[in-house]
Amino acid sequence: MPPTPPRTEVLRVLNPATEEVVAEVPATPAEDMDQAVARAAKAQAGWAALAPGDRARLLRRFADGVDARLDELARLEVREAGHTLGNARWEAGNARDLLEYAAGGVERLTGRQIPVAGGLDVTFHEPYGVVGVIAPWNFPMPIAAWGFAPALAAGNAVLLKPAETTPLTALRLAEIALEAGLPEGLFQVLPGHGPVTGRALVDHPGVRKIVFTGSTAVGKEIMARCAQQVKRVTLELGGKSPNIVFADADLHKAALSAPMAFLDNSGQDCCARTRILVQREVYAEFLDLAGPAVAAVRVGDPEDPGTEMGPLISAAQRDRVRSYLTADQPVVAQGAAPTGPGFWQAPVLLAPEDPASPAAVEEIFGPVAVVLPFTDEADALRLANATRYGLSGSLWTRDIGRALRMARGVNGGNLSVNSHSSVRYWTPFGGFGESGLGRELGPDALAHFTETKNVFISTED
């Protein structure tokens, strides 16, 4: 009898709102990585040789293809990630916008001429070759595009490993890229488990840069593995971001905006403002405003346009979030969530007595925030920086001097004054401390996917 072929492992994609199986996707075995890298390297050589205008034109076609399928991609995201329909539509649009923005940078990725004696000195931005992008499950489409859009624009090939729970939009984006005319093998999606497919991608010597978004623990492991080959790496990791409200702020606006600053995407957001720090003089008034607003957030069917918050991604994530809701944690506000099938968790606002308690310092990654009082600027800074993370944060005050002092003092890569906006595809994004390494997005994004080469040409006889 002929030998039994090896069984291909399958990823079961569940709808987080119903727990129903949406799809089964073959996982990429580690032994397939050599072929994937070889295909990518071959495609990359031709891609990098294209005239910049032609490469930009193909990326714009890719963007047009995404734009034509926004609703399809959004509904796929709702089914695999449990995002609200409005959020999912924004995410598909963000992937489109990132491709458009990156395409505009292809012809502007210029080197420099540096004055020297005895000749001409010029620099070139050379693509790395093959880049690995490991995307998370919390924002599958946009964060994948944060990596693949500028990497492709800079002349690289991309191997994208989506999260095990959310591979469907990534696979569809790869199909759209081919339909737009991008070369076969240039942009490949490799679904699979992190310890198998992800590790093979990170360890492969033909992959010259890794872009990873995910947990700090996994990011540290990836960084250590990349160090063995001195492989370039960009990491966007965890967060425990402060939302600092001073007594002179527009308290009504600050309090009513606070709930969705940590409940958007069910709190599964590295930038979530989960540590609300309120000056003691207005602490009670803030709670009187914010508490009912938290309780009123509508949790339910992600496809219902009126829903403000959907389910968590999985039962494991729900259990992890609930582990922080211990009996000794004072609850100042709590919402409601559906019962029955689905990975549901109601919004919760805690007021821990100890600012060093696990709920106050650890990343919960769910619809839970803590509110803590502070006395003055120095105390606010002490509390804001009492964390190993430093990704984002918000400052609420009418005093522009205080806003600037606090913005310079808070350890965070992306801060917002009198708002909660900190991520735009045309401005840099990244963290301090254990929130990551390097910067994504913004005008320098393409350059982060290149090596700078210096060339001196002698003009002397």
N, C-alpha and C positions, 0 to 999 in steps of 0.2 A: 504493500500500500504506500502511496506517496505520503510524505510527511505532512502533518497538519500545519497549515499556515498560521503564523502568529496572530493572536486575536488583537484587533485594533481597539484600544480603549476609547470609550465614548464619553464626551462631556454632556451631561443632562442639564439643559437650560430650563430653569423653573420661572414661572411668572410669580414674582414676590407677593402679588395681591391675591392670588388664588391657590398657589402651590401646585398648579398644573404644569405638566411638562410642555414647554413651548417647542423645543427642538432637541435633537441629539446630534452632536457635532463630533466627528473623529478627532481625537487628540493627535498632535504631531509627536511621533517617537523621537527620542534623542538622536537615534542613528540617521534620521533624515536631515539633520542639520547641515551635514557636509554638502549635500546636493542643493539645499536651499541657498547656502552661501555661495556656492559655485554659480548658480543661476543668477544670483544678485550681482556678483562681481562681473559677470559677462555683460549683463544689461547696463551696469553702471558705467562701463568704459564707453559705450556708445552714447549714453545719456550725457555724460560730462563733456563729450566732444561736440554736442549740439551747439549751434549758435545760441547765445543767451536769449535772444528774442524768440527762437523756436521753443526752447525749454519753457519760457514764460507762457507762451501761447498754449502749450499742452496743459500746463497747470491751470490756466484759466478755463480750458475746456472741462477739466476735472471739476473745478468749482461750479461751472454751469450744470454739470451732471448732478452734482449734489443738490444744487438749487432746484432742479426739476423734480427731485425726489424727496423734498423736505418732509412732506407729510408721511411718506412711506418710511423714511428713516426714523422720524419721531415716533411713529406708532410701534416700530420695532423696538425702540428704546423703552417705551412704556412697558412692553410685554416682557423684556428681558431684565430690566433694571427697576421697574416699579416707579419710575419718575412720573410726575404729573405731566399731562399732555402739553401744557404751556411751557414747562421747563424743557421738555424733550424737543419741542419745536425750536426753542432758543438754541439748544445744543447743536442741532443739525445746522442751523443758520450760522453758528459760530465756526463749525468746521468749514463751511463754505467761505466765510469771511477770512479765515486763516489762510486758506489756499489762495484767495485773491490777493491778500496782503503779501504773502510770500512770493507770489508771481511778480509783484511789483518790485521786489528786491533783487531779482535775478540780474537785471541789467545795471544795478547800482552796487553790486558787490565788487567794489574797486579796491585796488591796492594803492600804494603810495610811491612817489619818487622822493628819495631822501638825499639832500645835498651831501656830497662827499668829495674829497680831493682825488684827482686822477682818474675819474670815470663817472659812471652812472650807476646809481643804486636804486633798485625797484623791488617792490614786494608783490607777491601773488597770494591769493586765497585759494588753496588747493583743497578739494573735497577729501574727506577721510576715505571714502570708498563705500564700505557697507556699514550701515548704522543699525543697531538694534534698539527698538522702542518697546518698552514693557509698560502697558497701559493698565490703569486700575478699573475697578468696577463702579466706582461712585460717579464718574463722569466719563463713560466709555468713549464717546465720540469726540468731544472737544479736546480732552487731554491727549488722546492719541494724535489728534491733528497738531497739537502744540509741538509734537516731535516730528511727525512725518512731513508736515508742510514745509518748514524751513530746511529740513534735511534734504528733501527732494530738490527744493529750489537751489540749494547750494551745490548740487551736482552729485549727491550720494544716492545709493540704493538703500531701501529700508526693509527690514524684517520686523514686522509688528507682531508681538505676542499680546493678545488681549487677555483680560482676566478670565479665569475658568467659567465664571458665572455669566459673563456678558460678551460672548464672541460674535454675536450676530450682526451688529452694526458694522464692526470692523470688516467682516467678510463681505458685506454688501458694499462698503466703500472701496474695497479692492476690486470688485467687479465693475464698479462705476469708473475707476481709474483706467481699467483696460478698455472699457467702452469709449473713453475719452481719447484713447490713442497712446497712453503711456506704454512703454515697451514691456513685453512679457518678462516677468522675473524681477522687474525694478521695484515693485511694491508688493511684497508678499505678506499674507497674514498666516501666522502659525499658531493655531489654538493649542492649548495644552496646559498641563499643570506646571506651576512654578518650579518645583524641585526637579522636574524632568525637562520639559521644553525650555523653560526660562533659564535654567542652569546651563543647558547646552548652548543656548544663545550667548549667555554671558561669557562662557569659557572658550568659545570658538575663536581661534587666533585670526580668522579672516574677518571678524567683526571688530572694527576699530574704535567704536564708541557705543556706549550704552546710555540710554535715557530711561530712567525709571521713576515712576510715581507710585507711591504706596507707603507701607508702614516703615517707620524708622528702623525697626529691627531687621527687616529684609533689606532695606537700603544699606545698612552697615555691612551685611553679608556680601551684597553685590559689590560694594566699594572694595572690600577686602579681596574678593576674587579678581576684580579688574586690576588691582594693584600687582598681581602676579605677572601681568603682561604690560604694565604701565599703560593700561587702556583708559582712554578718556571716558569720563562719566559725568552726567548731570543727574542730580537727585532732587526730587520734590517729595518731601516726606511729611511727618506729622505736624500737628499744630494744637495749641491751646490758647487761642487768641483772646486778648482782653478787649472789652468794650467799656471805656472809661468815661464816666458821666460826672462833670463838675456841677456845682450848685448854680453857676451862672448860665448853664446851658438852656436851650429850649427844651425843658423837661418833658413836655407833652410829646414832642416829636421824637426825642431820644427814647422815651419809654415805649411808645407805640410801635416804633421800628425795631425795638430790641428782640421781640419774639422771632420774626423771620430772619433775623441776623444769625440765629442759631438753629432754626427749624427748617430753613430751605434745604431741599433734598433730604428731608427727614434727619437733618443734623449730620449727614454723611458727607462732610465737607471739611477739608483741612483748614479752611479759612473761617470756619464757624466761630462766631464770637460767643464762646461758651463760658467765659469768665466775665461777668458783668460787675464792674467796680463802680460804686456810686458814693459820692461825697456824703458824709454822714448827715449833714444838715437837710438833705432832701431824700435820704434813703427811704423813709417811710412813705413819703409821697410818691416816690418812684414805684415802689411795690404796689401801691394802691392803683396806679395806672397800668403797670406792666402785667401784673398778675391776671386780671380779667382778660387782657389781650392774649396772653398765653393760653388760657382756658378756652378762648373763643376760636382758636385756630381750627379750621375744618379739616379733619383727617378722614380719608376715604378713598373711593374708587379713583385711581389715577386718570382714567379716561373721562371723568366728569369734569367739565370746565370749571365748576365751582370749588373743586378740591384744592386745598392749599398745601397739603402734605400727604404723601403716600406711605407705603410700608417700608420697612427696612429690607435689605437685600436678601437676608437669609435667616433661618432659625438660629444659626450659630451667632450671628451678629445681634439678633434680638436678645439672646441669652446673655451675651457679653454686656450689653447695655443695662439689662436688668440687674446684673451683678453689682452695679454701683448704687442701686436704689435700695439701700439697706435701711433697716428700721430706725437707726440712729441719725439719719439724715433728715432735717426738718424740711418738709415740703411746703412752699409758700404758694404754689400754683400748679395745677395739673389739668390737662385737657382730657378729651375722650377719644377713643379709637374703636374701630369695628372689632367685633368678636367673630370667631369662626375661622375659616381658612384664611391664610395670609400671615405675613410676618409683621404684625402690627405692634406699635408701641405708642402710647399717648405722650404728648409733650409734658415735660416736667421742669419746674424751676425750683431749685434747692437753695437753702440759706444755711450752709454749714457753719458751725461755730469755729471750726479749725480751718484756716485758709490753706493748710498743708494737707488736708484730707485727700484721699485718692480722687474723689469726684471733683475736687478743686484744682488738681495739678495734672491728672492723667487725661490723655485723649480718650474720650468715651466713644466718639464717632456715632452719635445717635442724638435723639431729640431731648437732650438734657443739658441744662446750664446751671451755673451757680451764681448767686449774687452776694457780693461782699462789700462792706462799708470801708471807706478810707477817710483820712483826716485832711491831708493837704497834698501838694504836688509830690513832695518827697515820699510820702506814704503810698501814693498812687503808683509811683514809679517802682517802689520796692515790691508791691504786690504784682504789678504788671510783669516785672522781670523775674519773678520767683518761679521760673519754669525752665526746662531744658530746651523748649521750643522758641521759635521766633519767626513766625510766618507772616501774620497780618494783625490788624487791630483797628479799632475806631476810637476817636477822641471827640468828646462833645463839650464845647465851651464857646462863649462869645468873645473871649479874650484872645486876640491873634498872637500876642506874645507868648501866652501860656501854651497855645496850640503848637507853636514852633518849638518851644522848649521841650514839651512833652514828645513831640514827633522825633526830635533829635535824641531824646533819652530812652524811649521805648525800644527794646531789642526786637525789631521786626522788619522784615523786608518790604512790606506793603501796608501802608497806613492810610487811613482816611479820616478827614476832619469833618464833623457834622454830617456824616453819611456812613454807609457801610459798603461803599464801592471801592474795590481794590484790585480787580482783575479786568484788564482790557487787553485785547490782543496786540495793540500798538504801543503798549508800555511794558517795561521789564517786570518780571515776576520771579520771585524766589525767596528763600528764607535764610535766617540766621541760625546759628547753633545746630541743634539736631533736627531742624526743619528742612535741612537740605544743603545742597552744594551747587553753585552755579546759578545762572539766570536763564529763563525762558521768555519767549514772546518779545515784543518790542522791536525797535529798529536794528538792534544788533543780533537778532536771532540767527540769521543766516551765517554770520561770521562764527558763531559758536559751533558750527558744523564743518569748519575748515581748519586747516593748518596754515600758518603764515610762513611763506617761503621768501627768503631774502636772496636777491641776486645782484652781484656787483659785476659791472662790465668795465674793464679798463679802456680808457681812451688814449693812453700814452703809447708812443711809438715803441 
